Amino acid sequence: MASPQTESFPLEAVKIQGTQLSEGVILELSGLRIGTPVNEAAIGEGCRKLQASGLFQTVGFQYAPGPGQGYVLTLTLADQTVLIEGLSK
């Protein structure tokens, strides 16, 4: 039997905290897609991509069962202040 960390389920929703960037930009940078199967490794890889973008001081995540048969992912991000201020000018 597969453990919850290795078993893949659809990504039902993503909640994003701590950034001024849109959900669409975050999903594009991470490579994560709503509706596609994910597991802890895939979520971790998406977070590594976000960190590697250089746009965030920190990247954290939690995931929990969603209302259907998938996961709801919460990303907690801390923007690189200098970069975000430069983008908004």
C-alpha positions in Angstrom: 0.0 0.0 0.0 1.4 3.5 -0.9 1.9 6.1 1.7 0.0 9.4 1.5 3.4 11.1 0.7 3.9 8.9 -2.4 0.3 8.4 -3.6 -0.8 10.9 -6.2 -4.2 12.7 -6.2 -5.5 15.6 -8.2 -4.6 19.1 -7.1 -8.0 20.6 -6.4 -7.0 24.1 -5.3 -4.1 26.3 -4.3 -4.3 29.0 -1.6 -1.5 31.5 -1.7 -0.3 33.6 1.2 2.4 36.3 1.7 3.0 37.4 -1.9 1.8 40.2 -4.2 2.1 38.0 -7.2 -1.1 36.4 -8.7 -2.1 32.8 -8.5 -1.5 32.4 -12.2 2.1 33.6 -12.0 2.8 31.3 -9.0 1.3 28.3 -10.8 3.3 29.1 -13.9 6.6 29.4 -12.0 6.0 26.3 -10.0 4.8 24.1 -12.8 1.8 23.0 -10.7 -1.5 22.7 -12.5 -5.0 22.5 -11.0 -6.5 19.1 -11.8 -3.3 17.3 -12.4 -2.2 14.4 -10.0 0.4 15.4 -7.4 2.1 13.9 -4.4 4.4 15.3 -1.8 7.4 15.0 -4.1 5.7 16.9 -6.9 4.6 19.6 -4.5 8.2 19.8 -3.2 9.6 20.1 -6.7 7.1 23.0 -7.4 8.3 24.7 -4.3 12.0 24.3 -5.3 11.2 25.9 -8.7 9.6 28.8 -6.8 12.6 29.2 -4.6 15.0 28.9 -7.6 13.1 31.8 -9.3 14.8 34.2 -6.9 11.5 36.1 -6.4 11.0 34.7 -2.8 12.9 34.9 0.4 11.1 31.8 1.7 8.8 29.2 0.3 6.7 26.9 2.5 3.7 24.6 1.9 1.1 22.5 3.6 -1.4 20.2 1.9 -4.6 18.6 3.0 -7.4 16.5 1.6 -9.7 18.6 -0.5 -13.5 18.4 -0.7 -13.3 15.9 -3.6 -10.7 13.1 -3.9 -7.6 15.4 -4.2 -5.4 17.9 -2.3 -5.7 21.5 -1.4 -2.3 23.1 -1.3 -1.4 26.2 0.7 1.7 28.0 -0.3 3.2 30.5 2.1 5.6 32.8 0.3 7.7 35.7 1.4 8.5 38.1 -1.5 12.0 39.4 -2.1 11.2 43.0 -1.1 13.7 44.7 -3.4 12.5 42.7 -6.4 8.8 43.3 -5.8 9.3 47.0 -5.2 11.2 47.3 -8.4 8.5 45.5 -10.4 5.8 47.8 -9.0 7.5 51.0 -10.2 
